[in-house]
Amino acid sequence: MGDNSVQSNRLTRRRALGAGALAATAGIAGVPAATAAPPPGRMHPAHAWRRLVEGNERFVAARQRHPHEGLPWRETLVDGQEPFACVLGCADSRVPPELIFDQGLGDLFTVRTAGEVLDESIIGSIEYAVAHLHVPLVVVLGHESCGAVTAAVDLFRSGHGGTGSISTLVRGIEASVLRTPKDDDADAFLAACIVTQARRVITQLRERSELIRDAVDSHRLGLVPAVYDLDEYRVQRH
């Protein structure tokens, strides 16, 4: 198959995936459907997610706008910030949220830790975004071929989970591996564990933070588990 055919097939697949991703913005669990316009002074969680999806679509198509980078915009940020979403992502160098969502300075409140593992400082950082910056959306963003989740799978299979503090990190993901239905296909099992980890972290945020739980229950905050595909460059909600 020639290069043109391969590229055409990839573009077709990306368009199909894109349609599914956009359709998934219709509503977010725990949050009422978006109205025609966001509430005064605050973006609706569904609108915030759609803005992220649209930015990711630009990234997939290599048509980034690279917004909010110019000097005049930077000057507006000196006195404060109003990010429209908080993203808890993996520390992996291939998954910087600002780039894959095509956002700029001041748009995202980003917290990163290997495998999206939570500790009190991570939870506190997200609580700050919710309580003080009033973000309407928190996204837990896993990604394909995550090394931290891979290490947790290795721990499950061999009992070896690394040394020092790395073992503590890996054991923070172990419960997600144990909750994932077994699959003889190693790649499929890893992919399923990555999704499970993103979903479990969402659950942990609600369970471990009264502040976040109250914000979700009062429909002021949406929580979205998502995974970034390294091959297709696309973020899919799970």
Summary of the structure (lengths in Angstrom):
residues: 238
radius of gyration: 18.3
end to end distance: 32.9
largest distance: 55.5
contacts: 740
relative contact order: 0.16
helix: 52%
strand: 12%
